Amino acid sequence: MAVIVWVVIIMTLLYLIQRFVYSMFGLKAVTYDRTFSSSRIYAGQTVVMQETIANRKRLPLPWLRVESLLPAQLVFKNREAHMAINRGDQLQNHASVFSIPSYTEIVRKHEIVCPQRGRYRIASFTLALGDVVGVSGKSVTQAADCEIVVYPRLKELSDFPLDARKFLQSVRSMISPIMEDHYYVAGIRPYRQGDSFRMVNWNATAKSGELLVHKRESMQDNDLTIILNAELLDSAHNVRISRDSFEEALSYAASAAQYMISGGGKAGLIYNGMVEGNAGTVFRAPTKSGAAHMNTLLEAMAGFLPETTLGLSYLLEQLIGERTRGMNYMLLSAFVDRKQEQLIRQLRGQGNSVQLLLMGKEGAA
């Protein structure tokens, strides 16, 4: 009986000693890092999350759990045995369990699909240490500086309704659909989709073997200003538009801008809704060209919220009041009421072209 008592006492002392050792030294010289293969992607694309944990001391770590709250919009493709995920509507608790020998670094990679546009931040992670017998002990929470920005999904030009597709092609090729254009030939360039065959330089084409067209300097720039309506409530019909329709409109807006800028044109953006980190004013990006400007537009769109800051009617009245002429507008909205239709006609009457793209409807007004 005495032997059993002494065995229990010794085992208890050993347990308390190892418990003390792991509590004091277990998390020392332990580093954890989480990175993503890309911080900027488009909706629907896959990104790789890499976890790197290192134990840079002699004491091995039999059980170490790393927990963090991730946005629920980040969807893990596979769930391994050492990983646990508890999903909610907005957040998910992600936990990885490690067993790390002394002086060892472990790297794990997880494929994550990002189906929804937005800005997703990971603010912190918690390291929870277990001792030799697997009992949880000391834990520490550390700040994390991780963010994934998911841009709107890009569409092909062929995905646009026919009228909108023709409008984009005409604007990019500097042919105004409503105004006469005066231009002079300033060289030649390769043929682009949407160019008129009247622009083909047949002599240069015959010599080079490549279809070449006249490069023109135009009195009208191939600029496009995209107007994105944030309103989701059609008060005239008492119908609330779905969030999917708003995301579809964003996808069309980003695709139209990409099409213009990739073809050497310019694109601007007006948004009458809330922008993440914005005080609530109307977002207006001037018409510019270049990849840097396209990235600026995509960064802004990632933070667009479907909350109206200024009604579309008031926005159109502002544009009419600016008395601009020769502008090319593409208005993307889930609906327009009679007053807005009248304002669009008035904007056209000032010498501007306005293409209306209604979500879920083929064609435009």
Buried (B, 14 or more C-beta within 10 A) or exposed (E): EEEEEEEEEEEEEEBEEBBEEBEEBBBEBBEBEBEBEEEBBBBEBEBEBEBBBBBEBEBBBBBBBBBBBBBBBBBBEEEEEEBBEEEEEEBBEBBBBBBBEEEBEBEBEBEBBBEBBBBBEBEEBBBBBBBBEEEEBBEEEEEBEBEBBBBBBBBEBEEBBEBBBBBBBBBBBBBBEEBEEEBEEEEBBEBBEBBEEEBBBEEBBEEEEEBBBBBBEBEBBBBBBBBBBBBBEBEEEEEEBEEEBBBBBBBBBBBBBBBBBBBEBBBBBBBBBBBEEBEEEBBEBEBBBEEEBBEBBBEBBBBBBBEBBBBBBEBBBEBBEEEBEBBBBBBBBBBBBEBBEEBBEBBEEBBBBBBBBBBEEEEBB
